[in-house]
Amino acid sequence: MPVVRASSKYQVAIPKAIRDKLHIKPGQKLTISETDGVILLTPIPPDPVDFLCGIFKGELSMKEELANERQRDLERE
């Protein structure tokens, strides 16, 4: 596990192996959060919309889900 040191300005460097694995580029934004004493950095993709496109591929749309639910309601009546 790599160890980093906080500078006098509280800056830390992300080790090269991790930058390469996560494809982090200079100037790229990251979110930072803390939970139970653990600091978590999460890279924000350069184009979040492009990154999220297709994540629900293969799943029913909201319209289809509502139509199915309505059909089940009608069958119960």
N, CA, C and O atoms as a GROMACS GRO file, in nm:
protein
  308
    1MET      N    1   0.085  -0.117   0.000
    1MET     CA    2   0.000   0.000   0.000
    1MET      C    3   0.090   0.124   0.000
    1MET      O    4   0.174   0.140   0.088
    2PRO      N    5   0.072   0.211  -0.100
    2PRO     CA    6   0.154   0.332  -0.106
    2PRO      C    7   0.126   0.426   0.012
    2PRO      O    8   0.013   0.433   0.060
    3VAL      N    9   0.228   0.495   0.056
    3VAL     CA   10   0.215   0.594   0.164
    3VAL      C   11   0.249   0.730   0.104
    3VAL      O   12   0.349   0.744   0.033
    4VAL      N   13   0.168   0.831   0.133
    4VAL     CA   14   0.194   0.967   0.087
    4VAL      C   15   0.203   1.059   0.208
    4VAL      O   16   0.155   1.025   0.316
    5ARG      N   17   0.264   1.173   0.189
    5ARG     CA   18   0.281   1.269   0.298
    5ARG      C   19   0.209   1.398   0.260
    5ARG      O   20   0.217   1.444   0.147
    6ALA      N   21   0.139   1.456   0.356
    6ALA     CA   22   0.073   1.585   0.335
    6ALA      C   23   0.177   1.695   0.340
    6ALA      O   24   0.260   1.699   0.431
    7SER      N   25   0.173   1.784   0.241
    7SER     CA   26   0.266   1.897   0.238
    7SER      C   27   0.224   2.002   0.341
    7SER      O   28   0.123   1.986   0.409
    8SER      N   29   0.302   2.109   0.350
    8SER     CA   30   0.267   2.216   0.443
    8SER      C   31   0.136   2.284   0.404
    8SER      O   32   0.072   2.350   0.486
    9LYS      N   33   0.095   2.266   0.277
    9LYS     CA   34  -0.034   2.320   0.230
    9LYS      C   35  -0.141   2.211   0.229
    9LYS      O   36  -0.247   2.229   0.169
   10TYR      N   37  -0.114   2.098   0.295
   10TYR     CA   38  -0.207   1.985   0.306
   10TYR      C   39  -0.237   1.920   0.171
   10TYR      O   40  -0.344   1.863   0.151
   11GLN      N   41  -0.141   1.928   0.079
   11GLN     CA   42  -0.157   1.864  -0.051
   11GLN      C   43  -0.091   1.726  -0.046
   11GLN      O   44   0.008   1.705   0.023
   12VAL      N   45  -0.149   1.632  -0.120
   12VAL     CA   46  -0.090   1.499  -0.133
   12VAL      C   47  -0.085   1.464  -0.281
   12VAL      O   48  -0.165   1.514  -0.361
   13ALA      N   49   0.010   1.379  -0.318
   13ALA     CA   50   0.022   1.333  -0.456
   13ALA      C   51  -0.039   1.195  -0.468
   13ALA      O   52  -0.018   1.109  -0.382
   14ILE      N   53  -0.114   1.173  -0.574
   14ILE     CA   54  -0.171   1.041  -0.600
   14ILE      C   55  -0.064   0.958  -0.668
   14ILE      O   56  -0.011   1.000  -0.771
   15PRO      N   57  -0.030   0.842  -0.615
   15PRO     CA   58   0.076   0.760  -0.675
   15PRO      C   59   0.047   0.728  -0.822
   15PRO      O   60  -0.069   0.710  -0.861
   16LYS      N   61   0.154   0.720  -0.903
   16LYS     CA   62   0.142   0.699  -1.047
   16LYS      C   63   0.063   0.574  -1.082
   16LYS      O   64  -0.018   0.577  -1.174
   17ALA      N   65   0.085   0.465  -1.010
   17ALA     CA   66   0.014   0.340  -1.041
   17ALA      C   67  -0.137   0.360  -1.030
   17ALA      O   68  -0.213   0.306  -1.111
   18ILE      N   69  -0.180   0.435  -0.931
   18ILE     CA   70  -0.323   0.459  -0.913
   18ILE      C   71  -0.375   0.556  -1.019
   18ILE      O   72  -0.483   0.535  -1.075
   19ARG      N   73  -0.297   0.661  -1.048
   19ARG     CA   74  -0.337   0.755  -1.155
   19ARG      C   75  -0.353   0.683  -1.287
   19ARG      O   76  -0.450   0.705  -1.360
   20ASP      N   77  -0.258   0.595  -1.318
   20ASP     CA   78  -0.264   0.521  -1.444
   20ASP      C   79  -0.384   0.426  -1.446
   20ASP      O   80  -0.454   0.419  -1.547
   21LYS      N   81  -0.406   0.355  -1.338
   21LYS     CA   82  -0.517   0.258  -1.332
   21LYS      C   83  -0.652   0.326  -1.350
   21LYS      O   84  -0.740   0.272  -1.416
   22LEU      N   85  -0.668   0.445  -1.290
   22LEU     CA   86  -0.795   0.517  -1.295
   22LEU      C   87  -0.801   0.621  -1.406
   22LEU      O   88  -0.900   0.692  -1.420
   23HIS      N   89  -0.693   0.630  -1.486
   23HIS     CA   90  -0.685   0.724  -1.599
   23HIS      C   91  -0.708   0.868  -1.554
   23HIS      O   92  -0.778   0.943  -1.621
   24ILE      N   93  -0.649   0.905  -1.441
   24ILE     CA   94  -0.661   1.042  -1.390
   24ILE      C   95  -0.561   1.130  -1.464
   24ILE      O   96  -0.443   1.097  -1.473
   25LYS      N   97  -0.609   1.241  -1.518
   25LYS     CA   98  -0.527   1.334  -1.595
   25LYS      C   99  -0.506   1.463  -1.516
   25LYS      O  100  -0.588   1.496  -1.430
   26PRO      N  101  -0.398   1.538  -1.545
   26PRO     CA  102  -0.377   1.667  -1.478
   26PRO      C  103  -0.496   1.759  -1.499
   26PRO      O  104  -0.546   1.772  -1.611
   27GLY      N  105  -0.540   1.823  -1.393
   27GLY     CA  106  -0.653   1.915  -1.399
   27GLY      C  107  -0.788   1.849  -1.385
   27GLY      O  108  -0.890   1.918  -1.373
   28GLN      N  109  -0.791   1.716  -1.386
   28GLN     CA  110  -0.919   1.647  -1.372
   28GLN      C  111  -0.974   1.669  -1.231
   28GLN      O  112  -0.898   1.673  -1.134
   29LYS      N  113  -1.105   1.682  -1.221
   29LYS     CA  114  -1.169   1.704  -1.091
   29LYS      C  115  -1.197   1.571  -1.023
   29LYS      O  116  -1.222   1.470  -1.089
   30LEU      N  117  -1.192   1.573  -0.889
   30LEU     CA  118  -1.226   1.457  -0.808
   30LEU      C  119  -1.317   1.503  -0.696
   30LEU      O  120  -1.305   1.616  -0.648
   31THR      N  121  -1.408   1.416  -0.654
   31THR     CA  122  -1.486   1.446  -0.535
   31THR      C  123  -1.410   1.390  -0.416
   31THR      O  124  -1.336   1.293  -0.429
   32ILE      N  125  -1.430   1.451  -0.300
   32ILE     CA  126  -1.365   1.403  -0.179
   32ILE      C  127  -1.470   1.391  -0.070
   32ILE      O  128  -1.553   1.480  -0.052
   33SER      N  129  -1.466   1.279   0.002
   33SER     CA  130  -1.561   1.259   0.112
   33SER      C  131  -1.490   1.186   0.225
   33SER      O  132  -1.382   1.128   0.206
   34GLU      N  133  -1.551   1.189   0.341
   34GLU     CA  134  -1.494   1.124   0.460
   34GLU      C  135  -1.604   1.045   0.528
   34GLU      O  136  -1.714   1.095   0.549
   35THR      N  137  -1.572   0.921   0.562
   35THR     CA  138  -1.665   0.836   0.636
   35THR      C  139  -1.586   0.756   0.738
   35THR      O  140  -1.496   0.680   0.701
   36ASP      N  141  -1.618   0.772   0.863
   36ASP     CA  142  -1.553   0.696   0.971
   36ASP      C  143  -1.400   0.705   0.964
   36ASP      O  144  -1.331   0.605   0.983
   37GLY      N  145  -1.349   0.824   0.938
   37GLY     CA  146  -1.205   0.845   0.937
   37GLY      C  147  -1.134   0.804   0.809
   37GLY      O  148  -1.012   0.809   0.802
   38VAL      N  149  -1.210   0.763   0.708
   38VAL     CA  150  -1.152   0.722   0.579
   38VAL      C  151  -1.180   0.832   0.477
   38VAL      O  152  -1.294   0.875   0.461
   39ILE      N  153  -1.076   0.879   0.408
   39ILE     CA  154  -1.090   0.980   0.304
   39ILE      C  155  -1.102   0.908   0.171
   39ILE      O  156  -1.020   0.822   0.139
   40LEU      N  157  -1.204   0.945   0.093
   40LEU     CA  158  -1.228   0.881  -0.035
   40LEU      C  159  -1.224   0.985  -0.146
   40LEU      O  160  -1.299   1.082  -0.143
   41LEU      N  161  -1.134   0.965  -0.243
   41LEU     CA  162  -1.127   1.050  -0.361
   41LEU      C  163  -1.188   0.973  -0.477
   41LEU      O  164  -1.151   0.857  -0.500
   42THR      N  165  -1.280   1.035  -0.550
   42THR     CA  166  -1.343   0.969  -0.663
   42THR      C  167  -1.329   1.057  -0.786
   42THR      O  168  -1.376   1.171  -0.786
   43PRO      N  169  -1.264   1.006  -0.892
   43PRO     CA  170  -1.249   1.086  -1.014
   43PRO      C  171  -1.384   1.115  -1.078
   43PRO      O  172  -1.471   1.028  -1.086
   44ILE      N  173  -1.400   1.238  -1.124
   44ILE     CA  174  -1.518   1.276  -1.201
   44ILE      C  175  -1.479   1.262  -1.348
   44ILE      O  176  -1.380   1.322  -1.389
   45PRO      N  177  -1.553   1.185  -1.427
   45PRO     CA  178  -1.516   1.167  -1.567
   45PRO      C  179  -1.516   1.302  -1.640
   45PRO      O  180  -1.594   1.391  -1.606
   46PRO      N  181  -1.429   1.317  -1.741
   46PRO     CA  182  -1.425   1.444  -1.815
   46PRO      C  183  -1.561   1.481  -1.874
   46PRO      O  184  -1.597   1.599  -1.876
   47ASP      N  185  -1.638   1.383  -1.921
   47ASP     CA  186  -1.772   1.408  -1.973
   47ASP      C  187  -1.869   1.316  -1.900
   47ASP      O  188  -1.895   1.205  -1.946
   48PRO      N  189  -1.923   1.360  -1.786
   48PRO     CA  190  -2.011   1.274  -1.706
   48PRO      C  191  -2.132   1.222  -1.783
   48PRO      O  192  -2.176   1.109  -1.760
   49VAL      N  193  -2.188   1.301  -1.873
   49VAL     CA  194  -2.304   1.258  -1.950
   49VAL      C  195  -2.266   1.141  -2.039
   49VAL      O  196  -2.336   1.040  -2.044
   50ASP      N  197  -2.153   1.154  -2.109
   50ASP     CA  198  -2.106   1.045  -2.195
   50ASP      C  199  -2.076   0.921  -2.111
   50ASP      O  200  -2.105   0.809  -2.153
   51PHE      N  201  -2.017   0.940  -1.994
   51PHE     CA  202  -1.982   0.830  -1.905
   51PHE      C  203  -2.107   0.754  -1.860
   51PHE      O  204  -2.106   0.631  -1.851
   52LEU      N  205  -2.216   0.827  -1.833
   52LEU     CA  206  -2.338   0.764  -1.782
   52LEU      C  207  -2.428   0.709  -1.892
   52LEU      O  208  -2.520   0.632  -1.863
   53CYS      N  209  -2.405   0.749  -2.017
   53CYS     CA  210  -2.489   0.701  -2.126
   53CYS      C  211  -2.485   0.550  -2.134
   53CYS      O  212  -2.378   0.489  -2.140
   54GLY      N  213  -2.602   0.489  -2.135
   54GLY     CA  214  -2.611   0.345  -2.152
   54GLY      C  215  -2.602   0.264  -2.025
   54GLY      O  216  -2.603   0.141  -2.033
   55ILE      N  217  -2.593   0.326  -1.906
   55ILE     CA  218  -2.579   0.246  -1.784
   55ILE      C  219  -2.705   0.167  -1.753
   55ILE      O  220  -2.699   0.069  -1.679
   56PHE      N  221  -2.819   0.208  -1.808
   56PHE     CA  222  -2.943   0.135  -1.784
   56PHE      C  223  -2.983   0.050  -1.905
   56PHE      O  224  -3.097   0.004  -1.914
   57LYS      N  225  -2.890   0.031  -1.996
   57LYS     CA  226  -2.918  -0.047  -2.116
   57LYS      C  227  -2.965  -0.186  -2.077
   57LYS      O  228  -2.907  -0.251  -1.990
   58GLY      N  229  -3.070  -0.231  -2.141
   58GLY     CA  230  -3.122  -0.364  -2.112
   58GLY      C  231  -3.229  -0.365  -2.004
   58GLY      O  232  -3.295  -0.467  -1.983
   59GLU      N  233  -3.248  -0.253  -1.935
   59GLU     CA  234  -3.352  -0.244  -1.832
   59GLU      C  235  -3.476  -0.179  -1.891
   59GLU      O  236  -3.468  -0.105  -1.989
   60LEU      N  237  -3.591  -0.208  -1.831
   60LEU     CA  238  -3.715  -0.148  -1.878
   60LEU      C  239  -3.714   0.002  -1.852
   60LEU      O  240  -3.659   0.049  -1.752
   61SER      N  241  -3.776   0.076  -1.942
   61SER     CA  242  -3.788   0.221  -1.921
   61SER      C  243  -3.896   0.246  -1.816
   61SER      O  244  -3.974   0.157  -1.783
   62MET      N  245  -3.898   0.366  -1.764
   62MET     CA  246  -4.000   0.403  -1.665
   62MET      C  247  -4.139   0.387  -1.725
   62MET      O  248  -4.232   0.344  -1.657
   63LYS      N  249  -4.153   0.423  -1.853
   63LYS     CA  250  -4.283   0.410  -1.921
   63LYS      C  251  -4.326   0.264  -1.924
   63LYS      O  252  -4.442   0.233  -1.896
   64GLU      N  253  -4.234   0.175  -1.957
   64GLU     CA  254  -4.268   0.032  -1.963
   64GLU      C  255  -4.301  -0.022  -1.824
   64GLU      O  256  -4.394  -0.101  -1.809
   65GLU      N  257  -4.226   0.020  -1.724
   65GLU     CA  258  -4.251  -0.023  -1.587
   65GLU      C  259  -4.391   0.019  -1.542
   65GLU      O  260  -4.465  -0.061  -1.484
   66LEU      N  261  -4.428   0.146  -1.569
   66LEU     CA  262  -4.560   0.196  -1.531
   66LEU      C  263  -4.671   0.124  -1.606
   66LEU      O  264  -4.776   0.093  -1.548
   67ALA      N  265  -4.649   0.096  -1.736
   67ALA     CA  266  -4.750   0.024  -1.814
   67ALA      C  267  -4.769  -0.117  -1.759
   67ALA      O  268  -4.883  -0.164  -1.748
   68ASN      N  269  -4.660  -0.184  -1.723
   68ASN     CA  270  -4.670  -0.318  -1.665
   68ASN      C  271  -4.742  -0.316  -1.531
   68ASN      O  272  -4.826  -0.402  -1.504
   69GLU      N  273  -4.710  -0.218  -1.450
   69GLU     CA  274  -4.775  -0.206  -1.319
   69GLU      C  275  -4.925  -0.180  -1.335
   69GLU      O  276  -5.006  -0.238  -1.263
   70ARG      N  277  -4.959  -0.094  -1.430
   70ARG     CA  278  -5.101  -0.064  -1.456
   70ARG      C  279  -5.174  -0.191  -1.502
   70ARG      O  280  -5.287  -0.216  -1.462
   71GLN      N  281  -5.108  -0.269  -1.588
   71GLN     CA  282  -5.168  -0.393  -1.638
   71GLN      C  283  -5.192  -0.491  -1.523
   71GLN      O  284  -5.297  -0.556  -1.519
   72ARG      N  285  -5.099  -0.502  -1.430
   72ARG     CA  286  -5.115  -0.589  -1.313
   72ARG      C  287  -5.232  -0.540  -1.226
   72ARG      O  288  -5.309  -0.621  -1.174
   73ASP      N  289  -5.245  -0.409  -1.211
   73ASP     CA  290  -5.356  -0.352  -1.134
   73ASP      C  291  -5.490  -0.386  -1.199
   73ASP      O  292  -5.586  -0.422  -1.130
   74LEU      N  293  -5.497  -0.376  -1.331
   74LEU     CA  294  -5.621  -0.407  -1.402
   74LEU      C  295  -5.658  -0.554  -1.387
   74LEU      O  296  -5.776  -0.588  -1.373
   75GLU      N  297  -5.559  -0.641  -1.390
   75GLU     CA  298  -5.583  -0.785  -1.378
   75GLU      C  299  -5.635  -0.819  -1.239
   75GLU      O  300  -5.714  -0.913  -1.224
   76ARG      N  301  -5.593  -0.745  -1.136
   76ARG     CA  302  -5.638  -0.771  -0.999
   76ARG      C  303  -5.781  -0.723  -0.975
   76ARG      O  304  -5.848  -0.772  -0.884
   77GLU      N  305  -5.827  -0.628  -1.054
   77GLU     CA  306  -5.962  -0.570  -1.032
   77GLU      C  307  -6.071  -0.661  -1.077
   77GLU      O  308  -6.188  -0.627  -1.065
   0.00000   0.00000   0.00000
